[in-house]
C-alpha cells in the first residue's frame, strides 16, 4: 500500500463529515506504525470487513468470556458455538455499518483509489 493511496483516502474521508475516530481508528494507526498496512474500513468490501471484524472480535471476546466466566458455567463446545455466533453477528454488523457509510458518501473501493 502506498502512502499516496492512504493520503487520498484520508482526504476523501475528511470531506464526508464522519468523525475521524470512526474512519481512522487508533488500532489502524498503530498497525500502520508497526508496518501492517491495511486499508481504511470504509474502502473495503462487505465480505472482507465482515471476515476481519468477526474473525478478530469473536475469538477475543470468547477467550475473555471463557477465562472470566464461562469455564465454570458451560462446556467448551457450547462456548465455541456462542463465540462463533457472536463473531458472525459482530462481523456482519460492522460490515453493514461501513457499507452504509460507503454507499451514503459514494466512496470507492480501495483498489479504485489512485496510486499516484
C-alpha positions in Angstrom: 0.0 0.0 0.0 1.3 3.4 -0.9 1.1 6.3 1.4 -0.3 8.3 -1.5 -3.3 6.0 -1.7 -3.7 6.3 2.1 -3.4 10.1 1.9 -6.0 10.2 -0.9 -8.4 8.0 1.2 -7.9 10.2 4.3 -8.5 13.3 2.3 -11.8 11.9 0.9 -12.9 10.8 4.3 -12.2 14.2 5.9 -14.7 15.7 3.5 -17.5 13.3 4.4 -18.3 14.7 7.9 -17.7 11.3 9.5 -15.8 11.5 12.8 -12.1 10.8 12.3 -12.2 8.2 15.1 -14.7 6.3 13.0 -12.8 6.2 9.7 -9.3 6.3 11.1 -9.4 4.3 14.3 -6.5 4.2 16.7 -5.9 0.5 16.1 -5.4 1.2 12.4 -2.9 4.0 13.2 -1.0 1.6 15.5 -0.9 -1.1 12.9 0.3 1.3 10.2 3.1 2.4 12.5 4.0 -1.3 13.0 4.2 -1.8 9.3 0.9 -3.5 8.8 -0.7 -1.5 6.0 -4.5 -2.1 6.0 -6.9 0.0 4.0 -9.4 2.3 5.8 -12.5 0.2 6.6 -14.9 2.4 4.6 -13.0 1.4 1.4 -13.1 -2.4 1.9 -15.7 -4.8 0.6 -18.6 -6.0 2.8 -17.3 -9.6 2.9 -13.7 -8.6 3.9 -14.9 -6.3 6.7 -17.2 -9.0 8.0 -14.5 -11.6 8.0 -11.8 -9.5 9.6 -14.1 -7.8 12.2 -15.8 -11.1 13.2 -12.6 -13.1 12.9 -10.9 -10.9 15.5 -13.7 -9.9 17.7 -15.3 -13.4 18.1 -12.2 -15.3 19.4 -11.0 -12.4 21.5 -14.4 -11.9 23.2 -14.9 -15.7 23.5 -11.4 -16.1 25.2 -12.2 -13.3 27.6 -15.6 -14.7 28.5 -14.1 -18.2 28.9 -11.4 -17.2 31.3 -13.7 -14.7 33.2 -17.0 -16.6 33.4 -17.7 -19.5 31.2 -15.2 -22.1 32.2 -17.1 -22.5 35.5 -20.6 -22.5 33.8 -20.5 -24.4 30.5 -18.9 -27.0 28.3 -16.2 -25.8 25.8 -18.3 -26.8 22.8 -21.2 -24.5 23.9 -18.7 -21.7 24.5 -17.3 -22.2 21.0 -20.8 -22.1 19.5 -21.6 -18.9 21.3 -18.3 -17.4 20.3 -18.9 -18.3 16.6 -22.4 -16.7 16.7 -21.1 -13.6 18.3 -18.3 -13.3 15.8 -20.7 -13.7 12.9 -23.2 -11.1 14.3 -20.4 -8.6 15.1 -18.7 -9.1 11.7 -22.0 -8.6 9.8 -22.9 -5.6 11.9 -19.6 -3.9 11.3 -19.7 -4.7 7.6 -23.2 -3.3 7.3 -22.1 -0.1 9.1 -19.2 0.5 6.8 -21.1 -0.5 3.7 -23.8 2.0 4.6 -21.2 4.8 5.0 -19.5 3.8 1.7 -22.9 3.9 -0.1 -24.1 7.1 1.6 -20.9 9.0 0.8 -20.4 7.3 -2.6 -16.9 6.1 -1.6 -14.8 4.0 -4.0 -13.3 0.6 -3.0 -9.6 0.7 -2.1 -8.4 -0.7 -5.4 -10.2 2.1 -7.2 -8.2 4.8 -5.5 -5.4 6.4 -7.5 -1.9 5.1 -6.8 0.0 8.2 -7.7 
